[in-house]
Amino acid sequence: MRKKVEPIENKTINKLYKDSFKRKLVERIEAGFLTNKEARLRYGVCNSVLKYWICIYGKDAQ
């Protein structure tokens, strides 16, 4: 019988976010209502993902 494996951390892996949430979060960051750090801590988004969203949904996105 296999032992139950406990996660190392209590973080959820691979969260799925709607595009509307991503766009709204990026808008709030670009408008100055949130810093990247505040957004990461409040919504549990890692830094690399947040930077990617800014590239995709930000003002300078193509």
Backbone as JSON Lines, residues from 0, in Angstrom:
{"i":0,"aa":"M","n":[0.85,-1.19,0.0],"ca":[0.0,0.0,0.0],"c":[0.89,1.24,0.0]}
{"i":1,"aa":"R","n":[0.54,2.2,-0.83],"ca":[1.32,3.42,-0.94],"c":[0.98,4.41,0.16]}
{"i":2,"aa":"K","n":[1.98,5.15,0.56],"ca":[1.74,6.21,1.54],"c":[1.19,7.44,0.84]}
{"i":3,"aa":"K","n":[0.37,8.16,1.56],"ca":[-0.15,9.41,1.03],"c":[0.96,10.45,1.06]}
{"i":4,"aa":"V","n":[1.19,11.11,-0.06],"ca":[2.25,12.11,-0.16],"c":[1.67,13.48,0.19]}
{"i":5,"aa":"E","n":[2.25,14.1,1.16],"ca":[1.81,15.43,1.57],"c":[2.57,16.49,0.76]}
{"i":6,"aa":"P","n":[1.88,17.55,0.33],"ca":[2.58,18.6,-0.41],"c":[3.59,19.31,0.49]}
{"i":7,"aa":"I","n":[4.65,19.81,-0.14],"ca":[5.69,20.52,0.6],"c":[5.14,21.83,1.15]}
{"i":8,"aa":"E","n":[4.37,22.52,0.33],"ca":[3.78,23.79,0.74],"c":[2.27,23.71,0.56]}
{"i":9,"aa":"N","n":[1.58,24.64,1.17],"ca":[0.12,24.67,1.05],"c":[-0.33,25.56,-0.1]}
{"i":10,"aa":"K","n":[0.48,25.67,-1.14],"ca":[0.12,26.5,-2.28],"c":[-0.57,25.64,-3.32]}
{"i":11,"aa":"T","n":[-1.52,26.24,-4.0],"ca":[-2.19,25.57,-5.1],"c":[-1.32,25.74,-6.34]}
{"i":12,"aa":"I","n":[-1.15,24.69,-7.07],"ca":[-0.32,24.72,-8.27],"c":[-1.23,24.82,-9.49]}
{"i":13,"aa":"N","n":[-0.78,25.59,-10.48],"ca":[-1.49,25.73,-11.75],"c":[-2.9,26.29,-11.59]}
{"i":14,"aa":"K","n":[-3.01,27.41,-10.93],"ca":[-4.31,28.07,-10.83],"c":[-4.72,28.55,-12.21]}
{"i":15,"aa":"L","n":[-5.99,28.54,-12.48],"ca":[-6.5,29.06,-13.74],"c":[-7.21,30.37,-13.48]}
{"i":16,"aa":"Y","n":[-6.86,31.38,-14.25],"ca":[-7.47,32.7,-14.11],"c":[-8.15,33.05,-15.42]}
{"i":17,"aa":"K","n":[-9.29,33.71,-15.32],"ca":[-10.01,34.17,-16.5],"c":[-9.27,35.35,-17.12]}
{"i":18,"aa":"D","n":[-9.43,35.51,-18.44],"ca":[-8.79,36.63,-19.13],"c":[-9.25,37.96,-18.56]}
{"i":19,"aa":"S","n":[-10.5,38.05,-18.17],"ca":[-11.02,39.31,-17.63],"c":[-10.29,39.68,-16.34]}
{"i":20,"aa":"F","n":[-9.99,38.68,-15.49],"ca":[-9.25,38.93,-14.26],"c":[-7.83,39.41,-14.58]}
{"i":21,"aa":"K","n":[-7.18,38.73,-15.53],"ca":[-5.81,39.1,-15.91],"c":[-5.76,40.54,-16.41]}
{"i":22,"aa":"R","n":[-6.7,40.88,-17.3],"ca":[-6.72,42.24,-17.87],"c":[-6.97,43.29,-16.78]}
{"i":23,"aa":"K","n":[-7.91,43.02,-15.89],"ca":[-8.24,43.96,-14.83],"c":[-7.05,44.15,-13.88]}
{"i":24,"aa":"L","n":[-6.36,43.08,-13.55],"ca":[-5.2,43.16,-12.67],"c":[-4.09,43.98,-13.31]}
{"i":25,"aa":"V","n":[-3.83,43.73,-14.58],"ca":[-2.8,44.49,-15.3],"c":[-3.19,45.96,-15.39]}
{"i":26,"aa":"E","n":[-4.45,46.25,-15.64],"ca":[-4.92,47.64,-15.69],"c":[-4.69,48.34,-14.36]}
{"i":27,"aa":"R","n":[-4.99,47.66,-13.26],"ca":[-4.81,48.25,-11.93],"c":[-3.33,48.51,-11.63]}
{"i":28,"aa":"I","n":[-2.46,47.61,-12.07],"ca":[-1.02,47.81,-11.87],"c":[-0.54,49.0,-12.69]}
{"i":29,"aa":"E","n":[-0.93,49.06,-13.95],"ca":[-0.48,50.14,-14.82],"c":[-1.06,51.49,-14.4]}
{"i":30,"aa":"A","n":[-2.23,51.49,-13.78],"ca":[-2.84,52.74,-13.31],"c":[-2.24,53.2,-11.99]}
{"i":31,"aa":"G","n":[-1.45,52.34,-11.34],"ca":[-0.8,52.72,-10.1],"c":[-1.57,52.38,-8.83]}
{"i":32,"aa":"F","n":[-2.66,51.63,-8.98],"ca":[-3.43,51.24,-7.8],"c":[-2.77,50.1,-7.03]}
{"i":33,"aa":"L","n":[-1.98,49.29,-7.73],"ca":[-1.26,48.17,-7.12],"c":[0.17,48.13,-7.65]}
{"i":34,"aa":"T","n":[1.08,47.7,-6.82],"ca":[2.43,47.42,-7.31],"c":[2.46,45.94,-7.7]}
{"i":35,"aa":"N","n":[3.51,45.55,-8.42],"ca":[3.65,44.14,-8.77],"c":[3.7,43.28,-7.51]}
{"i":36,"aa":"K","n":[4.43,43.74,-6.51],"ca":[4.57,42.97,-5.28],"c":[3.23,42.82,-4.57]}
{"i":37,"aa":"E","n":[2.47,43.91,-4.48],"ca":[1.16,43.85,-3.83],"c":[0.23,42.87,-4.57]}
{"i":38,"aa":"A","n":[0.26,42.92,-5.9],"ca":[-0.58,42.02,-6.69],"c":[-0.18,40.56,-6.48]}
{"i":39,"aa":"R","n":[1.13,40.31,-6.45],"ca":[1.61,38.95,-6.23],"c":[1.16,38.42,-4.87]}
{"i":40,"aa":"L","n":[1.31,39.24,-3.84],"ca":[0.95,38.8,-2.5],"c":[-0.55,38.65,-2.31]}
{"i":41,"aa":"R","n":[-1.3,39.59,-2.84],"ca":[-2.76,39.58,-2.64],"c":[-3.44,38.46,-3.43]}
{"i":42,"aa":"Y","n":[-2.98,38.21,-4.65],"ca":[-3.68,37.27,-5.52],"c":[-2.93,35.95,-5.74]}
{"i":43,"aa":"G","n":[-1.74,35.81,-5.17],"ca":[-1.01,34.55,-5.26],"c":[-0.48,34.24,-6.64]}
{"i":44,"aa":"V","n":[-0.15,35.27,-7.4],"ca":[0.39,35.09,-8.74],"c":[1.9,35.23,-8.66]}
{"i":45,"aa":"C","n":[2.64,34.3,-9.25],"ca":[4.1,34.4,-9.18],"c":[4.6,35.51,-10.1]}
{"i":46,"aa":"N","n":[5.8,35.97,-9.83],"ca":[6.38,37.11,-10.52],"c":[6.48,36.89,-12.03]}
{"i":47,"aa":"S","n":[6.94,35.73,-12.45],"ca":[7.11,35.48,-13.88],"c":[5.77,35.48,-14.62]}
{"i":48,"aa":"V","n":[4.74,34.95,-13.99],"ca":[3.41,34.93,-14.6],"c":[2.87,36.35,-14.7]}
{"i":49,"aa":"L","n":[3.05,37.13,-13.66],"ca":[2.58,38.51,-13.67],"c":[3.28,39.32,-14.76]}
{"i":50,"aa":"K","n":[4.59,39.15,-14.9],"ca":[5.32,39.85,-15.96],"c":[4.82,39.42,-17.34]}
{"i":51,"aa":"Y","n":[4.52,38.15,-17.49],"ca":[3.99,37.64,-18.75],"c":[2.64,38.29,-19.06]}
{"i":52,"aa":"W","n":[1.76,38.35,-18.07],"ca":[0.45,38.98,-18.26],"c":[0.61,40.43,-18.67]}
{"i":53,"aa":"I","n":[1.56,41.13,-18.07],"ca":[1.77,42.55,-18.41],"c":[2.22,42.66,-19.86]}
{"i":54,"aa":"C","n":[3.07,41.74,-20.3],"ca":[3.5,41.75,-21.71],"c":[2.35,41.48,-22.65]}
{"i":55,"aa":"I","n":[1.46,40.59,-22.27],"ca":[0.35,40.2,-23.14],"c":[-0.81,41.2,-23.09]}
{"i":56,"aa":"Y","n":[-1.17,41.67,-21.89],"ca":[-2.37,42.48,-21.71],"c":[-2.09,43.96,-21.43]}
{"i":57,"aa":"G","n":[-0.85,44.34,-21.29],"ca":[-0.5,45.7,-20.93],"c":[-0.69,46.71,-22.06]}
{"i":58,"aa":"K","n":[-0.46,47.97,-21.73],"ca":[-0.62,49.06,-22.7],"c":[0.27,48.87,-23.93]}
{"i":59,"aa":"D","n":[1.47,48.37,-23.71],"ca":[2.44,48.24,-24.8],"c":[2.33,46.93,-25.55]}
{"i":60,"aa":"A","n":[1.29,46.13,-25.26],"ca":[1.12,44.84,-25.93],"c":[0.8,45.07,-27.41]}
{"i":61,"aa":"Q","n":[1.27,44.19,-28.22],"ca":[1.05,44.3,-29.66],"c":[-0.23,43.65,-30.07]}
